[in-house]
Amino acid sequence: MAFENYTIKDIAKALNLSTSTVSRALRDSYEISAETKKLVMDYAQKINYRANPIARSLKERKSNSIGIIVTEIANNFFSQVIDGIESVAYSKDYQVVISQTHESAEREKLNVEHLFSRSTDGLLMAMSAETADVSYLKKLMDRGFPIVFFDRVPNGISSHKVIADNRQGGFEAVNYLASQGNKKIAHLTGIHSLSITSERLEGFKKGLQANNLPFYPELVKYCAYGGLHQDEIERAVSELSEQSYDAIFISGDKLTTGYLQAIKERLDIDVQKITVAGFTNSKVFNIFSPSITAIKQPAFEMGKRAAELLIAQIESKYPVEDFQTVVLPTMLIKNKGTV
């Protein structure tokens, strides 16, 4: 059975009111009396009236939808961020449209342009590994299109940003590894250009310095796609196996699980002799083998804060010029076999 598609005109005709009065009553306008609002709302509920979102977006130039762009939805961290975003968006009657870049700058640009052309009200973005040119984003923002960045944020763009305290997370990881008696600590990380790479590397170096341990450049291995492709992790592990190291700090969720998989497949590595601390938001990290100490990001909270900032910007009556960078703390969770 087909449902009848009632319009504001139908309600106006049935109640002998003007369409503008009905429209204002449905929007709870102060210009309409409480009695008329109740009359309209009761009748709208009776006929199961639903506003046409496409028509409304064309008229108001607002779609009540926001775009989310991440590298990979299957990543534990990003899936938890999306949960946080949705918890805010749906409570404020915004729909979300999610796209993923798989670390491709070209795909990222296509996703941004598509979401912009579809009249989404704003974007929440984590930059891809390949992205070097952000001029197209600046042009959109100069035209008044709101974009809030989270986790992987660009330099040189004035915008709201929500990040984890990556430096502190790196520092605490190395401090913990040193406390276990490790003297030669390696680092597995992503591409140089990402903000999280430089910040976590900085924390790594400060942790070494605080414990009077040397920094070995040859023990820092970069994976251009952040572990999205297992072969890049296997190359890094192979290169590290030519060096001697007793612990490793890993700076990403995919890198951490990929590293554990890679070392288990190598007969020349005694996995029990290497202490591992890594960024991961996996809910089952405690069953990883070998066991690891996890640095967890407040992913859900990051998503919530980013969505709140974006929606506040979208709904602001004036251009937003005072931008915030929100830094959230990380949490180090020791594996059960350590003190």
NORGIWO-V308499 format. One record per residue. PSI is psi in degrees with one decimal (* if undefined). OMEGA is omega in whole degrees, 0 to 359 (999 if undefined). Layout:
BEGIN
PSI|OMEGA / PSI|OMEGA
END
This chain:
BEGIN
130.6|181 / 143.4|176 / 139.8|177 / 137.0|182 / 88.7|181 / 149.4|179 / 172.4|176 / -35.5|179 / -38.6|179 / -41.2|180 / -44.5|181 / -43.0|181 / -43.0|182 / -32.8|183 / 0.5|181 / 46.8|178 / 165.0|175 / 155.0|179 / -33.6|180 / -36.7|177 / -43.8|179 / -44.6|181 / -45.5|180 / -36.7|179 / -40.4|179 / -26.0|178 / 5.3|179 / 41.3|181 / 143.5|178 / -16.9|183 / -14.6|185 / 138.2|182 / 157.3|180 / -36.8|181 / -45.1|180 / -39.4|178 / -45.5|181 / -40.6|179 / -48.2|181 / -46.7|183 / -40.2|179 / -42.2|181 / -39.6|179 / -39.5|178 / -38.2|181 / -40.7|182 / 4.3|180 / 45.9|180 / 135.8|174 / 130.1|179 / 145.9|177 / 108.7|185 / -30.1|180 / -46.2|179 / -41.2|180 / -41.3|182 / -34.8|179 / -38.3|183 / -46.3|185 / -6.5|184 / 38.3|181 / 127.8|185 / -8.5|186 / 41.1|175 / 147.2|177 / 148.1|179 / 146.8|175 / 128.1|179 / 118.6|178 / 170.1|180 / -40.5|183 / 120.9|182 / -32.0|183 / -15.6|178 / 129.5|183 / -44.5|182 / -50.6|184 / -34.8|179 / -35.4|178 / -36.3|175 / -45.2|180 / -39.7|176 / -42.5|179 / -41.8|178 / -47.7|183 / -34.3|181 / -32.4|178 / -46.4|185 / -48.4|183 / -31.3|178 / -20.7|179 / 17.2|175 / 35.6|173 / 137.9|172 / 155.2|179 / 144.2|176 / 119.3|188 / 133.9|175 / 157.3|181 / 149.1|186 / -19.0|187 / 38.7|176 / 16.4|181 / 124.6|177 / -37.7|180 / -45.0|180 / -36.7|178 / -47.2|181 / -41.0|178 / -41.5|179 / -43.6|179 / -48.0|182 / -37.3|179 / -47.6|181 / -36.5|177 / -43.5|182 / -23.0|179 / 11.8|174 / 30.4|170 / 151.2|187 / -17.0|179 / 173.7|184 / 149.0|168 / 124.6|190 / 141.5|164 / 124.5|189 / 149.2|176 / 160.9|181 / -32.9|185 / -16.9|189 / 122.5|176 / -35.2|183 / 114.9|179 / 15.4|183 / -33.3|181 / -31.1|177 / -40.8|179 / -38.3|179 / -42.6|179 / -42.1|181 / -34.1|176 / -24.9|178 / 2.2|177 / 10.6|180 / 118.3|185 / 131.3|174 / 128.1|174 / 130.4|181 / 145.8|177 / 152.1|178 / -75.0|179 / 105.2|189 / 148.4|180 / 153.5|172 / 154.8|173 / 11.7|177 / 126.7|176 / 111.9|183 / 167.5|170 / 141.1|178 / 140.0|178 / 119.0|185 / 166.9|171 / 161.5|176 / 79.3|187 / -37.2|179 / -46.3|180 / -38.3|178 / -43.6|178 / -42.2|180 / -47.8|182 / -34.7|178 / -46.9|181 / -37.9|178 / -40.8|177 / -46.2|180 / -39.3|178 / -36.2|181 / -18.8|178 / 7.9|176 / 8.6|180 / 139.7|185 / -24.7|184 / 101.6|190 / 126.5|178 / 169.3|180 / 125.2|176 / 124.4|188 / -176.3|183 / -159.2|184 / 147.6|185 / -37.9|192 / -17.6|182 / 142.4|181 / -39.6|182 / -29.9|180 / -51.1|183 / -38.4|182 / -42.1|181 / -32.3|175 / -39.2|178 / -42.8|177 / -37.8|177 / -48.2|182 / -40.1|179 / -34.5|177 / -41.7|177 / -47.1|182 / -41.7|181 / -23.9|181 / 13.6|178 / 40.7|178 / 146.1|181 / 152.1|174 / 123.6|179 / 106.6|181 / -33.0|182 / -12.4|178 / 7.2|174 / 118.6|182 / 131.1|182 / 134.7|175 / 114.1|189 / -30.7|182 / 19.7|171 / 27.6|179 / 4.0|178 / -32.2|177 / 121.3|185 / -28.8|183 / -29.6|179 / -32.0|177 / -41.0|180 / -36.4|176 / -42.8|180 / -42.8|179 / -39.3|179 / -42.5|179 / -38.4|179 / -31.2|181 / -18.2|178 / -11.5|177 / 166.6|173 / 127.4|176 / 148.1|183 / -3.6|178 / 161.7|180 / 138.8|173 / 125.0|185 / 133.5|194 / 15.6|180 / 155.9|182 / -52.8|180 / -37.9|180 / -39.1|182 / -51.6|180 / -35.7|178 / -38.8|178 / -45.8|180 / -39.9|178 / -42.7|184 / -43.2|184 / -26.6|179 / -20.9|181 / -1.0|182 / 128.0|181 / -16.5|184 / 5.4|180 / 123.4|174 / 98.0|189 / -25.9|182 / -14.5|181 / -2.5|180 / 120.2|178 / 130.7|186 / 129.6|169 / 129.1|184 / 151.0|172 / 122.1|173 / 140.4|175 / 19.5|177 / 137.8|179 / -7.7|181 / 28.1|182 / -24.2|183 / -8.9|176 / 5.7|177 / 148.5|176 / 122.6|357 / 161.6|182 / 152.7|181 / 160.2|167 / 129.2|187 / 139.9|167 / 110.4|184 / 139.3|176 / 148.7|177 / 70.5|190 / -46.3|181 / -45.5|179 / -36.8|178 / -43.5|178 / -42.9|179 / -50.2|184 / -41.1|180 / -43.3|180 / -40.1|179 / -43.2|179 / -41.3|181 / -47.4|183 / -36.5|176 / -37.6|179 / -42.1|179 / -40.9|187 / -2.0|178 / 138.3|180 / -13.0|182 / 154.0|177 / 134.9|180 / 123.0|180 / -12.5|180 / 99.3|186 / 150.1|180 / 146.7|166 / 108.6|182 / 123.5|180 / 118.9|183 / 143.9|183 / 149.1|172 / 169.4|179 / 127.3|177 / 124.1|180 / 109.8|184 / 146.7|174 / 156.5|191 / -14.3|184 / 6.6|183 / 170.7|180 / *|999
END
